[in-house]
Amino acid sequence: MENIKSYVQENKDRFINELIELLKIPSVSADSAYSQDVIDTSEAVKVSLEKAGCDFVEICETDGYPIVYGEKMIDPALPTVLVYGHYDVQPADPIELWTSPPFEPVIKTTDIHPEGAIFARGACDDKGQMYMHVKAFEYMIQNNNLPCNVKFMIEGEEEVGSVNLKTFVENNTEKLKNDVILISDTGMISNQQPSITTGLRGLSYVEVEVTGPNRDLHSGLYGGAVANPINILAKMIASLHDENNHITIPGFYDNVEELSTEERAEMAKAPFNLEKYKNALKLNDVYGEKGYTTNERNSIRPTLDVNGIWGGYTGEGAKTVIASQAFAKISMRLVPNQDWEQITELFTKHFMSIAPAGVTVKVKPHHGGQGYVTPIDSIGYQAANMAYTETFGVPAIPVRSGGSIPIVALFEKELKSKTILMGFGLDSDAIHSPNEHFGVFNYLKGIETIPLFYKYFVELSK
């Protein structure tokens, strides 16, 4: 694959223009006003896979938006790589905060991207990163050096929870059979230091309700005589952590994975400046579980956070009431081996048990997902690391993400294969926010790097 760099340079303008055309389509899956645009985007993805060299491409209908499936099977005896991505995007709101229209892509230079970045909704998440794989595949076909079989599964509902993907995967395990799954929907440390996301946290999300009297009460006439649901809820939430910020729910840590000293040391190689971190967030100090670094607290350790809390009077001025009810939304980020449904049950049982007399408590589970980890000694990880090392000149650093991508655990459960998360975005790319962008360097570097993953994965699989 010696000519990959020259191929990318020769086709640079075409690659950028094709992505720009894709980004012009407002494929917002959360808003039914854009339903035809989402469907149009699936058609555009289908055409792009056909032009790139897939022998078979189809649009698979679901109860929601379609999934685009494509394949190039050159020899059943060779390994098969399944590429996953999504063509839907987040809503662009608030529009007024964009410096250019979200669906009129433009290239602008920034301090981080002096060579330019494409500003548009979906530029990084995930149209730009998904399309890198289409162009990398095109290169391998055009130069007759595709070393293995390739399958593509590009969905249109990732930004609304992939609600129909589970059924599709369960019903098509043979069609989707593979040796490794390749996804670019994450990021890397910097344009000088690549990284590979090896772990994702799971999630348990609940809403709690504390009810006291049958109506709001005058705080003078009843204060001190009846339980105040807001006071009670605040005490109950406060009790969920001890003085070391350790979560107090019995059994919560029973299945928590403890990383080896070696892997923690590898993760610690990631560049990190604590003072810059605090300054960026306007903090005078960091906060978290005792015995762990900041980067470990937000990636390899489970957490419990209140995402919203309300009750009583919050309008202008004063209203002296004891509220009848108080509410909170609580999320727990989980590490691999913690089952989100079990954690939800443990939370529910504990929260109900600590409620004092005078109030009743309800816990309403919302949703969740399993955590995921790819061992750094796996063939897939090694192949990705070799690819990054060749194109960036330095080895990738394994990182654990604090976020959650529940479909990755679904893939392992149903398809029995590991996922490699080869992201090329940066934290500064403003995904899900106004002025989302994707560096031209990152886009082209991804196209250059991905074919090398195929090469090394096949070599290591022999």
Secondary structure, 3 states (H helix, E strand, C coil): CCCHHHHHHHCHHHHHHHHHHHHCCCCECCCHHHHHHHHHHHHHHHHHHHHHCCCEEEEECCCCCCEEEEEECCCCCCCEEEEEEECCECCCCCHHHCCCCCCCCEEECCCCCCCCEEECCCCCCCHHHHHHHHHHHHHHHHCCCCCCEEEEEEECCHHHCCCCHHHHHHHCCCCCCCCEEEECCCECCCCCCCEEEEEECEEEEEEEEEECCCCCEEHHHHCCCCCCHHHHHHHHHHCCECCCCCECCCCCCCCCCCCCHHHHHHHCCCCCCHHHHHHHCCCCCCCCCCCCCHHHHCCCCCEEEEEEEEECCCCCCCCCEECCEEEEEEEEEECCCCCHHHHHHHHHHHHHHCCCCCCEEEEEEEEEECCEECCCCCHHHHHHHHHHHHHHCCCCEEEEECCCCHHHHHHHHHHCCCEEECCCECHHHCCCCCCCEEEHHHHHHHHHHHHHHHHHHHHHHC
